[in-house]
Amino acid sequence: MKFAQPAWLVLLVLLPLLGAGALGVARLRKNQWSAFVAPRLRSVLLQRGSPLPKWFSLVFLLAACAAIITALARPQGTDGIRTEKTLGRNLLIALDLSRSMRVRDVKPDRLAQAKMVIYELLDAMPNERIGLLGFAGTSYIYAPLTVDHGAVRETVEQMDETWVPLGGSNLASAVHLATETLRKTGQKNNALVILSDGEKNEGDLNPMIAAAEQAGVYILAICVGTEDGDYVPNADFPGDRMVDRNGRQIISRIQPAVMRKLATETKGRYAQAGTGMDIPAMVKSVIKDLDAFEMDGRERGVFIEFYQWLVLPAIVFLLGSIVAGTRWRGVHAAVLVAGVFLSPAGARADGVSAAKKALQQQNYPEACDAYRKLAESSLLPGRTARFRLGEGTAAYRAGDFKQARSAFSGALRSEDPDVLASGHTGMGNTLFQLGWQTLADEFYPKDPARLPDLEKFDALVNERLAKLRESADPGQGDAGGYARMRALVTNWADAIRHFASALALDPSNEAARNNRATTMIYFKRLQELLEEDQQQNEQAMPQPQPGDGKPDKGEADPQNKQEDKGAQDKNPKTPGEKGRGEEDPQDAAGDKQDKPDEKSGDKKDDKEADKGQSDPQETPEQRARRILKENADLEKGPLIPGRREFRPPEKDW
């Protein structure tokens, strides 16, 4: 046995001094009365009682003090050494290190604000494995996934735009490297937080987004900066600004569309730093449903506390001292102390009973309000979670699914497996009802005779999609109606995950099992109907048709006139077509000589339609290569008027 805080034991030295002082005071008072009253009158004037109660009171008081002092020293016993086990998830942070992150449209600049967001994430998620990726023109892993957040913090403090040798903003490369890194962890789903301004990104994001979604990577895009932007400072010349090749000062603005695309297409979230949004809370809400895995932590000694064995004797000795010292008045004091300690518990018990009674009597609004007040006044997290569970149950039965969702979310903070299982089941039921209300504008029927089969469900979905086609353009992905359909899909997908979590905690939960099966049937059928609707919309859209040989406003498209090498044109040109030239097909002997059109007889029209073809003997393959070569510089940047030059493709800010 040992003491965790042995310094308190020094106070034990004062207890003998206190006892000796009390004995001296008692003798002094006795001598004072002896000097004041004559011996023959003492029996008449002084009525002495037994001194034993006072001495018992002193002994009890000293014993209570000794027990309290020993308890403060915290006696402990050793129970061996154990390795800490924690549940964590993988979270990779990608930080933009391009020169545009030094823009001062936010204070002090974009890079400093992005670092502050990273510090908040490290403090808010101590049990997660967090890694750090830096990118600009290239990408590199500067801190692997680790629970050593101190090392990650030190790396973030030292990073700046000079850490990446190639300038630019290649988001596609960052997403690709992050996806491959998270894929190697072996987890089904992981999270990627991108801190960037999204400005002038290079590379094609679509394949990278598809790969991230397939690998189960949820992207949380945090945009840093403002839409007004500011001038890009020149790091080589402090106080100066960067200029482009034309001598104009460069202004950098955030590109929220790019960042929002990364988030929405991977079922993540989008936010803008500096707008007051609690970014760590948003990130935690996204990753809480990801697959958690057990990690070995540091080894620590396990000690058993014994101080509680001393607290109860100390209280008993203290009460004994009070009773012995005050004689009969001590009974009233004990009753008063018991009333003080028991009255809050009694009031709390009355509140719980009233809430249960209101729930049993189907007075759901009153029960919901009572449980909410109990949860707000409770100081114990376990009891708070149980009260939140009761609030969610009452709100769900009252049909207030939004409040039920908030209450069940609070219940999921419990560490009790039974409360967690009930909370996941309630959350799954609530999300399913929210989705059904979005689809049918009513609650899911409770009467078994009114339960909709798949035919009725198909009719509901088709009716909703027909209304959407009439009220909005299907090609607009942000239309209000289609946003509701996306919310429906998200709610039902989350409901299935909550039912699965409930079954993992309580495999005998038949309600969660049946509700998950029902939700899965509707969810799969909804996906099939949405895919059919998308295919119908694509077929209904006008498709580009190949040229039929007729003139279009007096001009011909030279690209529609290309022919496959070695092909034979068996359809002669229709007489009467005017205003365009046509290349004769190649003969069977492989003759590559082009012949003028005998019907039109106008070589000038052929040149105008070709827009730049100078060699009449040019084959279709050569002509296609020439067109690609002439237009290749369109990807190299802006051209100086009247000139055509090749520019380096990189963007170095």
C-alpha positions as CSV (number, residue, x, y, z in Angstrom):
1,M,0.0,0.0,0.0
2,K,1.1,3.5,-0.7
3,F,-0.3,7.1,-0.4
4,A,-0.8,9.1,-3.6
5,Q,-0.5,12.4,-1.6
6,P,1.4,11.7,1.6
7,A,1.9,15.4,2.4
8,W,-1.6,15.4,4.1
9,L,-0.3,13.0,6.7
10,V,1.7,15.9,8.3
11,L,-1.6,17.2,9.7
12,L,-1.9,14.1,11.9
13,V,0.8,15.7,14.2
14,L,-1.7,18.4,15.1
15,L,-4.2,15.9,16.6
16,P,-2.3,15.1,19.8
17,L,-1.7,18.8,20.3
18,L,-5.4,19.4,19.9
19,G,-6.2,16.7,22.5
20,A,-3.6,18.1,24.9
21,G,-4.9,21.6,24.5
22,A,-8.5,20.4,25.2
23,L,-7.3,18.7,28.4
24,G,-5.4,21.8,29.6
25,V,-8.4,24.0,29.0
26,A,-10.6,21.6,31.0
27,R,-8.2,21.7,34.0
28,L,-7.8,25.5,33.8
29,R,-11.6,26.0,34.0
30,K,-11.8,23.6,37.0
31,N,-9.1,25.6,38.9
32,Q,-10.9,28.8,38.1
33,W,-14.2,27.6,39.7
34,S,-12.3,26.3,42.7
35,A,-10.8,29.7,43.3
36,F,-14.1,31.5,42.8
37,V,-16.4,29.3,45.0
38,A,-15.7,28.3,48.5
39,P,-15.4,24.5,49.1
40,R,-18.4,24.4,51.4
41,L,-20.7,26.1,48.8
42,R,-19.6,24.2,45.7
43,S,-22.1,21.4,46.1
44,V,-24.9,24.0,46.4
45,L,-23.9,26.5,43.7
46,L,-22.4,24.2,41.2
47,Q,-24.4,21.4,39.6
48,R,-21.8,19.2,37.8
49,G,-22.8,16.6,35.2
50,S,-20.9,13.7,34.0
51,P,-17.8,14.8,32.0
52,L,-17.9,11.6,29.9
53,P,-20.1,13.0,27.0
54,K,-17.7,15.8,26.4
55,W,-14.7,13.5,26.4
56,F,-16.5,11.2,24.1
57,S,-17.3,14.1,21.8
58,L,-13.6,15.1,21.8
59,V,-12.4,11.5,21.0
60,F,-15.0,11.2,18.2
61,L,-13.9,14.5,16.7
62,L,-10.2,13.6,16.8
63,A,-11.0,10.2,15.2
64,A,-13.1,11.9,12.4
65,C,-10.2,14.3,11.7
66,A,-7.7,11.4,11.5
67,A,-9.9,9.6,9.1
68,I,-10.4,12.6,6.9
69,I,-6.7,13.4,6.8
70,T,-5.9,9.8,5.9
71,A,-8.5,9.8,3.2
72,L,-7.0,13.0,1.7
73,A,-3.7,11.3,1.5
74,R,-5.4,8.7,-0.8
75,P,-4.2,5.3,0.3
76,Q,-3.8,3.0,-2.7
77,G,-3.1,-0.7,-3.5
78,T,-1.4,-2.1,-6.6
79,D,-3.3,-4.2,-9.1
80,G,-0.6,-4.8,-11.7
81,I,0.2,-3.2,-15.0
82,R,-2.2,-2.9,-17.9
83,T,-2.0,-1.7,-21.4
84,E,-4.5,0.9,-22.3
85,K,-7.0,0.1,-25.1
86,T,-8.7,2.8,-27.0
87,L,-11.2,2.9,-29.8
88,G,-10.2,5.3,-32.6
89,R,-10.7,6.1,-36.2
90,N,-8.5,7.3,-39.0
91,L,-8.5,11.0,-39.8
92,L,-6.1,12.4,-42.4
93,I,-5.7,16.2,-42.7
94,A,-4.6,17.7,-46.0
95,L,-3.2,21.2,-45.7
96,D,-2.8,23.5,-48.7
97,L,0.8,24.9,-48.8
98,S,0.5,26.9,-52.0
99,R,1.5,30.6,-52.1
100,S,-2.1,31.7,-52.2
101,M,-2.5,30.5,-48.6
102,R,-0.4,33.5,-47.5
103,V,-3.2,35.9,-48.7
104,R,-4.3,38.2,-45.8
105,D,-8.1,38.4,-46.6
106,V,-8.4,36.7,-43.1
107,K,-6.3,37.5,-40.1
108,P,-3.4,36.9,-39.9
109,D,-3.5,34.9,-43.2
110,R,-5.1,31.8,-44.6
111,L,-2.4,29.4,-43.6
112,A,-2.4,30.6,-40.0
113,Q,-6.2,30.2,-39.8
114,A,-6.0,26.7,-41.3
115,K,-3.4,25.8,-38.6
116,M,-5.7,27.0,-35.9
117,V,-8.4,24.7,-37.2
118,I,-6.0,21.8,-37.1
119,Y,-5.1,22.6,-33.4
120,E,-8.8,22.6,-32.6
121,L,-9.3,19.2,-34.3
122,L,-6.3,17.7,-32.3
123,D,-7.8,18.9,-29.0
124,A,-11.3,17.8,-29.8
125,M,-10.4,14.2,-30.9
126,P,-7.7,12.9,-28.5
127,N,-8.4,9.2,-29.3
128,E,-8.4,9.3,-33.1
129,R,-5.4,8.4,-35.3
130,I,-4.5,11.7,-37.1
131,G,-2.1,12.1,-40.0
132,L,-0.9,15.2,-41.9
133,L,-0.5,15.7,-45.7
134,G,0.8,18.8,-47.3
135,F,0.2,19.6,-50.9
136,A,0.8,22.3,-53.5
137,G,2.0,21.3,-57.0
138,T,2.9,17.9,-55.4
139,S,1.8,16.1,-52.3
140,Y,3.6,14.4,-49.4
141,I,2.8,12.7,-46.1
142,Y,4.5,14.8,-43.4
143,A,3.0,12.9,-40.4
144,P,1.7,9.4,-40.7
145,L,-1.5,8.3,-38.9
146,T,-0.7,8.3,-35.2
147,V,-2.2,8.9,-31.8
148,D,0.8,11.0,-30.8
149,H,-0.9,14.3,-31.4
150,G,2.0,16.2,-29.9
151,A,4.2,15.2,-32.8
152,V,1.5,16.2,-35.3
153,R,1.1,19.6,-33.6
154,E,4.9,20.2,-33.7
155,T,4.9,19.4,-37.4
156,V,2.0,21.8,-38.1
157,E,3.8,24.6,-36.3
158,Q,6.8,24.3,-38.5
159,M,5.1,23.9,-41.9
160,D,4.9,26.7,-44.4
161,E,4.7,27.2,-48.2
162,T,8.5,26.5,-48.6
163,W,8.0,22.8,-47.7
164,V,6.7,21.9,-51.1
165,P,9.2,22.3,-53.9
166,L,6.7,22.7,-56.7
167,G,4.1,25.6,-56.6
168,G,0.5,25.2,-57.6
169,S,-2.6,23.7,-56.2
170,N,-3.0,20.1,-57.3
171,L,-6.0,18.9,-55.4
172,A,-6.3,15.8,-57.5
173,S,-2.9,14.7,-56.4
174,A,-3.7,15.3,-52.8
175,V,-6.9,13.4,-52.9
176,H,-5.2,10.5,-54.7
177,L,-2.4,10.2,-52.2
178,A,-4.8,10.5,-49.2
179,T,-7.0,7.8,-50.7
180,E,-4.1,5.4,-51.2
181,T,-2.8,6.1,-47.7
182,L,-6.2,5.5,-46.0
183,R,-6.8,2.4,-48.2
184,K,-3.7,0.8,-46.8
185,T,-5.0,1.0,-43.2
186,G,-7.5,-1.8,-44.0
187,Q,-10.5,0.1,-42.6
188,K,-13.7,0.2,-44.6
189,N,-14.2,3.9,-44.2
190,N,-12.0,6.8,-43.2
191,A,-12.2,10.6,-43.1
192,L,-10.1,13.1,-45.0
193,V,-10.2,16.8,-44.0
194,I,-9.0,19.2,-46.7
195,L,-8.0,22.8,-45.7
196,S,-7.6,24.9,-48.8
197,D,-8.8,27.9,-50.7
198,G,-9.6,25.7,-53.7
199,E,-8.1,28.4,-55.9
200,K,-7.0,27.4,-59.4
201,N,-6.6,23.7,-58.8
202,E,-4.9,21.5,-61.3
203,G,-5.7,18.0,-62.4
204,D,-9.0,16.2,-63.0
205,L,-10.8,15.7,-59.8
206,N,-13.6,13.5,-61.1
207,P,-11.6,10.2,-61.2
208,M,-10.0,11.0,-57.8
209,I,-13.4,11.6,-56.3
210,A,-14.8,8.4,-57.7
211,A,-11.8,6.5,-56.3
212,A,-12.2,8.1,-52.8
213,E,-15.9,7.3,-52.8
214,Q,-15.2,3.7,-53.8
215,A,-12.5,3.4,-51.0
216,G,-15.0,4.7,-48.4
217,V,-13.2,8.0,-47.8
218,Y,-15.5,10.8,-46.5
219,I,-14.1,14.2,-47.5
220,L,-14.7,17.2,-45.3
221,A,-13.8,20.3,-47.3
222,I,-12.9,23.3,-45.2
223,C,-12.5,26.5,-47.3
224,V,-10.1,29.1,-45.9
225,G,-10.4,32.7,-47.1
226,T,-13.1,35.0,-48.5
227,E,-14.8,35.4,-51.9
228,D,-13.5,39.0,-52.2
229,G,-10.0,37.7,-51.8
230,D,-6.8,39.8,-51.7
231,Y,-3.4,40.3,-53.4
232,V,-0.9,37.4,-53.2
233,P,2.2,38.5,-51.3
234,N,5.6,37.9,-52.8
235,A,7.7,35.8,-50.4
236,D,10.9,36.7,-52.1
237,F,10.4,40.5,-51.6
238,P,8.5,41.2,-48.4
239,G,6.0,44.0,-48.7
240,D,5.7,43.4,-52.5
241,R,3.0,41.6,-54.4
242,M,3.2,38.9,-57.0
243,V,2.4,39.7,-60.6
244,D,1.6,37.6,-63.6
245,R,3.5,37.5,-66.9
246,N,1.6,40.6,-68.0
247,G,2.8,42.6,-65.0
248,R,-0.6,42.6,-63.3
249,Q,-0.9,42.0,-59.6
250,I,-2.5,38.7,-58.8
251,I,-5.7,38.5,-56.7
252,S,-6.6,35.2,-55.1
253,R,-10.2,34.3,-54.2
254,I,-11.6,31.2,-52.7
255,Q,-13.4,28.7,-55.0
256,P,-16.2,27.2,-52.9
257,A,-17.7,25.3,-55.8
258,V,-14.5,23.1,-56.0
259,M,-14.5,22.4,-52.3
260,R,-18.2,21.8,-52.2
261,K,-17.9,19.3,-55.0
262,L,-15.3,17.3,-53.1
263,A,-17.6,17.1,-50.0
264,T,-20.9,16.4,-51.6
265,E,-19.8,13.7,-54.0
266,T,-18.2,11.7,-51.2
267,K,-21.0,12.1,-48.7
268,G,-18.9,14.5,-46.6
269,R,-19.5,18.0,-45.4
270,Y,-18.5,21.5,-46.5
271,A,-17.7,24.5,-44.3
272,Q,-16.0,27.8,-44.5
273,A,-13.5,28.7,-41.7
274,G,-14.0,31.9,-39.9
275,T,-17.8,32.0,-40.3
276,G,-18.6,30.9,-36.7
277,M,-19.3,27.3,-37.5
278,D,-18.0,24.8,-34.9
279,I,-15.8,22.8,-37.3
280,P,-14.6,20.2,-34.7
281,A,-18.2,19.4,-33.8
282,M,-19.0,19.0,-37.5
283,V,-16.1,16.7,-38.0
284,K,-17.0,14.6,-34.9
285,S,-20.6,14.3,-36.1
286,V,-19.4,12.9,-39.4
287,I,-16.8,10.4,-38.1
288,K,-18.8,9.1,-35.2
289,D,-20.5,6.5,-37.4
290,L,-17.3,5.4,-39.1
291,D,-15.8,2.0,-38.2
292,A,-13.8,2.3,-35.0
293,F,-10.9,-0.1,-34.2
294,E,-9.1,-1.0,-31.0
295,M,-5.6,0.4,-30.5
296,D,-3.0,-0.4,-27.9
297,G,-1.9,2.6,-25.9
298,R,0.7,3.1,-23.2
299,E,1.2,0.8,-20.3
300,R,0.2,2.1,-16.9
301,G,0.0,0.8,-13.4
302,V,-3.4,0.1,-12.0
303,F,-4.1,1.2,-8.4
304,I,-7.0,0.5,-6.2
305,E,-8.2,3.5,-4.1
306,F,-9.1,2.9,-0.5
307,Y,-10.0,6.4,0.6
308,Q,-13.7,5.6,0.4
309,W,-13.3,3.2,3.2
310,L,-12.3,6.1,5.4
311,V,-15.0,8.6,4.4
312,L,-17.9,6.7,6.0
313,P,-16.2,6.2,9.4
314,A,-15.2,9.9,9.3
315,I,-18.9,10.9,8.8
316,V,-20.0,8.5,11.6
317,F,-17.4,9.8,14.0
318,L,-18.3,13.4,13.2
319,L,-22.0,12.8,13.8
320,G,-21.1,11.0,17.1
321,S,-19.1,13.9,18.2
322,I,-22.0,16.3,17.5
323,V,-24.6,14.1,19.3
324,A,-22.3,13.5,22.3
325,G,-21.4,17.1,22.7
326,T,-24.9,18.6,22.4
327,R,-26.7,15.8,24.3
328,W,-30.5,15.8,23.3
329,R,-30.2,18.7,20.9
330,G,-28.0,16.5,18.8
331,V,-31.1,14.5,17.7
332,H,-32.6,17.6,16.1
333,A,-29.3,18.3,14.4
334,A,-29.2,14.8,13.0
335,V,-32.7,15.1,11.7
336,L,-31.9,18.5,10.1
337,V,-28.8,17.1,8.4
338,A,-30.8,14.1,7.1
339,G,-33.4,16.4,5.7
340,V,-30.8,18.5,3.9
341,F,-29.3,15.5,2.3
342,L,-32.5,13.7,1.4
343,S,-34.7,16.5,0.1
344,P,-33.0,17.0,-3.3
345,A,-33.0,13.3,-4.0
346,G,-36.7,13.2,-3.0
347,A,-37.5,16.1,-5.3
348,R,-35.6,14.4,-8.1
349,A,-37.4,11.2,-7.6
350,D,-40.7,13.0,-7.7
351,G,-39.7,14.5,-11.1
352,V,-38.7,11.1,-12.5
353,S,-42.0,9.6,-11.3
354,A,-44.0,12.5,-12.9
355,A,-42.2,12.1,-16.2
356,K,-42.8,8.3,-16.2
357,K,-46.5,8.8,-15.3
358,A,-47.0,11.3,-18.1
359,L,-45.4,8.9,-20.6
360,Q,-47.6,6.0,-19.4
361,Q,-50.7,8.2,-19.7
362,Q,-49.7,9.1,-23.3
363,N,-49.3,12.7,-22.4
364,Y,-46.3,12.9,-24.6
365,P,-45.6,16.7,-24.7
366,E,-45.6,16.9,-20.9
367,A,-43.4,13.8,-20.6
368,C,-41.0,15.2,-23.2
369,D,-40.7,18.5,-21.4
370,A,-40.3,16.8,-18.0
371,Y,-37.5,14.5,-19.3
372,R,-35.8,17.5,-21.0
373,K,-35.7,19.4,-17.7
374,L,-34.4,16.4,-15.8
375,A,-31.6,16.0,-18.4
376,E,-30.6,19.7,-18.1
377,S,-30.5,19.6,-14.3
378,S,-28.7,16.3,-14.0
379,L,-25.0,16.4,-13.2
380,L,-24.2,12.7,-13.9
381,P,-23.6,11.9,-17.6
382,G,-25.2,8.4,-17.2
383,R,-28.5,9.8,-15.8
384,T,-28.5,12.6,-18.4
385,A,-28.3,10.0,-21.2
386,R,-31.2,8.0,-19.7
387,F,-33.3,11.2,-19.5
388,R,-32.4,12.0,-23.1
389,L,-33.6,8.6,-24.1
390,G,-36.9,9.2,-22.3
391,E,-37.2,12.6,-24.0
392,G,-36.6,11.1,-27.4
393,T,-39.2,8.3,-26.8
394,A,-41.8,10.9,-25.8
395,A,-41.0,13.2,-28.7
396,Y,-41.1,10.2,-31.2
397,R,-44.5,9.1,-30.0
398,A,-45.8,12.7,-30.2
399,G,-44.6,12.9,-33.8
400,D,-42.0,15.6,-33.2
401,F,-39.2,13.7,-35.0
402,K,-36.7,16.6,-35.2
403,Q,-36.7,16.9,-31.4
404,A,-36.6,13.1,-31.1
405,R,-33.5,13.0,-33.3
406,S,-31.8,15.6,-31.1
407,A,-32.7,13.8,-27.9
408,F,-31.6,10.3,-29.2
409,S,-28.3,11.9,-30.3
410,G,-27.8,13.0,-26.6
411,A,-28.6,9.5,-25.5
412,L,-25.8,8.1,-27.7
413,R,-23.2,9.7,-25.4
414,S,-23.9,7.1,-22.7
415,E,-21.5,4.3,-21.9
416,D,-24.2,1.9,-20.9
417,P,-24.7,-0.7,-23.6
418,D,-28.5,-1.0,-22.9
419,V,-29.0,2.8,-23.3
420,L,-26.8,2.9,-26.4
421,A,-28.8,0.0,-28.0
422,S,-32.1,1.8,-27.3
423,G,-30.7,5.1,-28.5
424,H,-29.5,3.6,-31.8
425,T,-32.9,1.9,-32.3
426,G,-34.8,5.1,-31.6
427,M,-32.5,7.1,-33.9
428,G,-33.0,4.6,-36.7
429,N,-36.8,4.7,-36.3
430,T,-36.7,8.5,-36.2
431,L,-34.6,8.8,-39.4
432,F,-36.8,6.4,-41.2
433,Q,-39.9,8.4,-40.2
434,L,-38.2,11.6,-41.4
435,G,-37.4,10.0,-44.7
436,W,-41.0,8.7,-45.1
437,Q,-42.4,12.0,-44.2
438,T,-40.3,13.6,-47.0
439,L,-41.6,11.1,-49.5
440,A,-45.3,10.8,-48.5
441,D,-45.9,14.0,-46.5
442,E,-47.3,11.8,-43.7
443,F,-46.1,9.4,-41.0
444,Y,-45.4,5.8,-41.7
445,P,-48.7,4.0,-40.9
446,K,-49.0,2.0,-37.7
447,D,-52.0,0.0,-38.7
448,P,-50.7,-3.3,-40.3
449,A,-53.6,-3.2,-42.8
450,R,-52.4,0.2,-44.2
451,L,-48.7,-0.8,-44.6
452,P,-47.7,0.0,-48.1
453,D,-46.3,-2.8,-50.3
454,L,-43.7,-2.2,-53.0
455,E,-46.4,-1.3,-55.6
456,K,-47.7,1.5,-53.5
457,F,-44.2,2.5,-52.7
458,D,-43.3,2.7,-56.4
459,A,-46.4,4.8,-57.0
460,L,-45.3,7.2,-54.2
461,V,-41.8,7.6,-55.5
462,N,-42.9,8.0,-59.2
463,E,-45.5,10.5,-58.2
464,R,-42.8,12.5,-56.3
465,L,-40.4,12.3,-59.2
466,A,-43.1,13.4,-61.7
467,K,-43.7,16.5,-59.6
468,L,-40.0,17.2,-59.5
469,R,-39.8,17.0,-63.3
470,E,-42.7,19.4,-63.6
471,S,-41.4,21.9,-61.1
472,A,-37.6,21.9,-61.7
473,D,-35.1,21.1,-64.3
474,P,-33.7,17.6,-63.5
475,G,-30.3,18.7,-64.6
476,Q,-30.0,21.1,-61.8
477,G,-28.6,19.1,-58.9
478,D,-29.3,21.8,-56.3
479,A,-33.0,22.1,-57.0
480,G,-35.1,22.1,-53.8
481,G,-37.0,18.9,-54.7
482,Y,-34.0,16.9,-55.6
483,A,-32.2,18.1,-52.4
484,R,-35.2,16.6,-50.5
485,M,-34.7,13.3,-52.3
486,R,-31.0,13.3,-51.4
487,A,-32.0,14.0,-47.8
488,L,-34.3,11.0,-47.9
489,V,-31.5,8.7,-49.1
490,T,-29.2,10.0,-46.5
491,N,-31.7,9.6,-43.7
492,W,-32.5,6.0,-44.6
493,A,-28.8,5.1,-45.1
494,D,-28.1,6.5,-41.6
495,A,-31.1,4.6,-40.2
496,I,-29.7,1.3,-41.5
497,R,-26.4,2.0,-39.8
498,H,-28.0,2.9,-36.5
499,F,-30.1,-0.4,-36.6
500,A,-26.8,-2.3,-37.3
501,S,-25.2,-0.6,-34.3
502,A,-28.1,-1.5,-32.1
503,L,-27.9,-5.2,-33.2
504,A,-24.1,-5.2,-32.5
505,L,-24.8,-4.1,-28.9
506,D,-27.9,-6.3,-28.4
507,P,-28.2,-9.2,-30.9
508,S,-31.6,-10.1,-29.4
509,N,-33.2,-6.8,-30.3
510,E,-35.9,-8.0,-32.7
511,A,-37.4,-4.6,-33.2
512,A,-34.1,-3.3,-34.6
513,R,-33.7,-6.4,-36.7
514,N,-37.2,-6.1,-38.3
515,N,-37.0,-2.4,-38.8
516,R,-33.6,-2.7,-40.4
517,A,-34.9,-5.3,-42.9
518,T,-37.9,-3.1,-43.7
519,T,-35.8,0.0,-44.2
520,M,-33.3,-2.0,-46.4
521,I,-36.1,-3.2,-48.7
522,Y,-37.4,0.3,-49.2
523,F,-33.9,1.8,-49.6
524,K,-32.8,-0.7,-52.3
525,R,-36.1,-0.1,-54.2
526,L,-35.7,3.6,-53.9
527,Q,-32.2,3.4,-55.4
528,E,-33.5,1.4,-58.3
529,L,-36.2,3.9,-59.1
530,L,-33.8,6.8,-58.8
531,E,-31.5,5.1,-61.3
532,E,-34.3,4.5,-63.7
533,D,-35.4,8.1,-63.4
534,Q,-31.9,9.3,-64.1
535,Q,-31.7,7.1,-67.2
536,Q,-35.0,8.4,-68.5
537,N,-33.8,12.0,-68.0
538,E,-30.6,11.2,-69.9
539,Q,-32.5,9.7,-72.8
540,A,-35.0,12.6,-72.9
541,M,-32.2,15.1,-73.2
542,P,-31.3,16.0,-76.9
543,Q,-28.2,14.1,-78.0
544,P,-25.7,15.5,-80.6
545,Q,-26.2,13.8,-84.0
546,P,-23.5,13.2,-86.6
547,G,-23.6,15.5,-89.7
548,D,-26.1,14.5,-92.4
549,G,-24.4,16.4,-95.2
550,K,-26.8,19.3,-95.2
551,P,-25.5,22.9,-94.8
552,D,-25.9,24.5,-91.4
553,K,-26.5,28.2,-91.8
554,G,-24.2,28.3,-94.8
555,E,-21.2,26.9,-92.8
556,A,-19.7,23.5,-92.4
557,D,-18.0,22.0,-89.4
558,P,-14.7,20.6,-90.5
559,Q,-14.6,18.0,-87.7
560,N,-17.9,16.4,-89.0
561,K,-16.2,15.8,-92.3
562,Q,-13.5,13.5,-91.0
563,E,-13.5,9.9,-92.4
564,D,-11.9,6.7,-91.0
565,K,-8.7,5.7,-92.7
566,G,-9.3,3.3,-95.6
567,A,-13.1,3.6,-95.5
568,Q,-15.2,3.6,-98.8
569,D,-17.9,6.1,-99.3
570,K,-20.7,4.4,-101.2
571,N,-23.2,7.2,-101.1
572,P,-22.6,10.0,-103.6
573,K,-23.3,13.5,-102.7
574,T,-26.9,14.6,-103.3
575,P,-27.2,17.0,-106.1
576,G,-28.3,20.4,-105.1
577,E,-26.2,20.7,-102.0
578,K,-24.3,24.0,-102.2
579,G,-22.0,26.1,-100.1
580,R,-19.6,23.4,-98.8
581,G,-16.8,21.2,-100.1
582,E,-16.3,17.5,-99.5
583,E,-13.3,15.2,-99.5
584,D,-13.4,12.3,-102.0
585,P,-13.0,8.9,-100.4
586,Q,-9.7,7.0,-100.9
587,D,-9.7,4.3,-103.6
588,A,-9.0,0.6,-103.0
589,A,-5.4,0.9,-104.3
590,G,-4.6,3.2,-101.3
591,D,-4.5,6.4,-103.3
592,K,-4.3,9.3,-100.8
593,Q,-4.8,12.0,-103.4
594,D,-7.9,14.2,-102.6
595,K,-10.1,15.2,-105.6
596,P,-12.2,18.3,-105.9
597,D,-16.0,17.8,-105.8
598,E,-17.3,17.5,-109.3
599,K,-20.8,18.7,-108.2
600,S,-19.8,21.9,-106.5
601,G,-16.7,22.6,-108.5
602,D,-15.7,25.3,-106.0
603,K,-12.3,24.8,-104.4
604,K,-12.7,28.1,-102.4
605,D,-15.7,26.7,-100.4
606,D,-13.6,23.7,-99.4
607,K,-10.9,25.9,-98.0
608,E,-13.3,28.1,-96.0
609,A,-15.0,25.0,-94.5
610,D,-11.6,23.6,-93.6
611,K,-10.6,26.8,-91.7
612,G,-6.9,26.6,-92.1
613,Q,-6.2,23.5,-94.2
614,S,-3.3,24.4,-96.5
615,D,-2.3,21.0,-98.0
616,P,-5.0,19.6,-100.4
617,Q,-3.3,16.2,-100.2
618,E,-3.7,15.9,-96.4
619,T,-5.4,12.7,-95.3
620,P,-8.1,12.7,-92.6
621,E,-5.7,11.3,-90.0
622,Q,-3.1,14.0,-90.8
623,R,-5.8,16.6,-90.7
624,A,-7.0,15.5,-87.2
625,R,-3.4,15.5,-85.8
626,R,-2.9,19.0,-87.2
627,I,-6.1,20.3,-85.5
628,L,-5.1,18.8,-82.2
629,K,-1.6,20.4,-82.5
630,E,-3.0,23.8,-83.3
631,N,-5.4,23.7,-80.3
632,A,-2.9,22.1,-77.9
633,D,-1.8,25.5,-76.6
634,L,-5.3,26.3,-75.3
635,E,-4.4,24.4,-72.2
636,K,-1.2,26.2,-71.6
637,G,-2.7,29.5,-70.4
638,P,-3.8,32.8,-72.0
639,L,-2.1,33.9,-75.2
640,I,-0.9,37.4,-76.1
641,P,-3.2,38.9,-78.8
642,G,-1.9,38.3,-82.3
643,R,0.7,35.7,-81.1
644,R,0.6,32.0,-80.3
645,E,3.2,30.8,-77.8
646,F,3.6,27.8,-75.5
647,R,3.4,28.6,-71.8
648,P,4.5,26.4,-68.9
649,P,1.3,24.8,-67.4
650,E,2.1,25.1,-63.7
651,K,0.4,27.7,-61.5
652,D,2.9,28.8,-58.8
653,W,0.7,30.7,-56.4
